[in-house]
Amino acid sequence: MYLENIQLINYKNFTAKSLDFDTKINCIVGDNGVGKTTILDAIYHLSQTKSYFNPITSQNVKHGEDFFMIEGNFTDNNKEEHIVCSYKKGQKKIIKKNGKNYERFSDHIGSIPLVIISPSDRDLIVEGSDTRRKFMDHVISQSDKNYLHDLIRYHKLVSQRNALLKYFAKNRTFDANGIAVYDSQMSDYAARIHTKRKAFIKDIVPIFRAHYHTISDGNEVVSLDYNSQLSTNSLSDLLQSNIEKDRVLQYTSAGIHRDDLDFLIAGYPIKKFGSQGQQKSFMIALKLAQFDIIKKVSERTPILLLDDIFDKLDENRVQQLINMVHTAHYGQIFISDTHYQRTEEVVKNTRQTYKIFNL
């Protein structure tokens, strides 16, 4: 899978921009604020149906304009795929593949496999559990449509159950049978989701540790621990034992929507005990493991986006990273940086074909 070219119209800070890419390495260089990350984000948008950095669609329209359009031509096993994403203020966003509209954006997820590594990935460490759950769900969903369906349905049922709890509180009433209907349906979806999340963590941990060992020269021991209430109880039992609490809170306090990942270094939370360089290495290793998992399960090579990779990494670790990803195991790579000469020196050492776009 690789991207041949892309065209942006009124997307973020671009009025119009067209680029033709190399099949292996593409470097987007320039000063801060000129749109390097915007180009990578537009590629992500075509793959995942939304911006990586700002999921509010209307805020991705260039200031003073009322629409944007992103258009890209991909090649996948000699088959051409034409993807268009367009949005006009006050209307719904449209995603088209080869001229055909998607009725559900979820149907597009996985058709353009992609992994991004960005300084904003640190949010996975410093933000709440919701961010880490989304990471798990994003990786699994790219190659498992049934998982994505179960997840969407489960969250819809949680919302409906929460609405019913609020209704009961407002009207000072309660219907145990009404709640039981949601509990039963949620339990089936939750069990499948929990099983697949456990399998995902089991698969990704050894790959993640191997990548961290390479990037960090093997100086630290890191781990990922899956933290779920369903590890010790069924959702049915959890919902039943927490019903009085839920009635007071007016929302569902137990379930797989409360799952979390513990990021550890030497057995301690990396959020508190890891340096900025260790945290950056941790996230890069995690994202490279994500790449490997997607490639293995989907049997297709994802596009790899490396946004501002020199941020908080010394040049030795950057060179190690580039040496890793330029091999045949990886496909098309996009790199953004602020220094032309520094970027060119790094990619020249790979002995791969490349293009550098100086914005």
Number of C-alpha atoms within 10 A of each C-alpha: 22 24 23 16 15 21 19 23 19 20 27 20 17 17 14 13 13 14 13 15 20 19 18 19 21 21 24 24 24 17 13 10 9 14 19 23 22 20 23 21 22 26 29 23 19 26 22 21 21 20 20 17 14 11 12 10 16 18 13 21 23 17 14 7 13 13 20 24 20 23 20 23 19 18 15 14 9 8 8 15 19 16 21 23 22 16 20 16 14 9 9 10 18 17 24 18 17 11 11 11 14 13 11 10 15 16 12 18 20 21 18 24 23 25 20 23 21 21 16 11 17 17 12 19 21 13 11 11 18 14 17 20 18 13 17 17 19 17 20 23 19 22 21 17 15 13 19 20 14 18 20 13 16 23 16 13 18 19 14 15 22 20 15 20 24 18 14 15 15 10 9 8 9 14 10 8 9 11 18 15 12 16 20 13 14 24 20 15 21 23 18 14 21 18 12 17 21 15 11 18 16 14 13 17 16 14 18 24 21 14 22 26 18 16 22 17 11 13 10 12 13 22 20 19 14 15 15 19 17 20 13 8 11 15 23 20 13 18 22 14 12 13 19 11 14 18 18 11 14 20 19 20 18 22 23 25 18 15 18 20 21 17 21 19 20 12 12 14 15 21 19 11 14 16 12 15 15 21 20 22 23 27 24 25 24 21 22 23 22 25 21 21 19 23 18 12 12 16 11 16 21 25 23 25 23 21 22 19 22 19 15 17 16 11 14 10 19 18 18 15 19 19 14 17 17 19 11 8 10 17 18 22 24 23 23 26 22 18 14 17 9 12 18 15 11 16 22 11 12 17 9 12 12 19 17 19 15 15 11
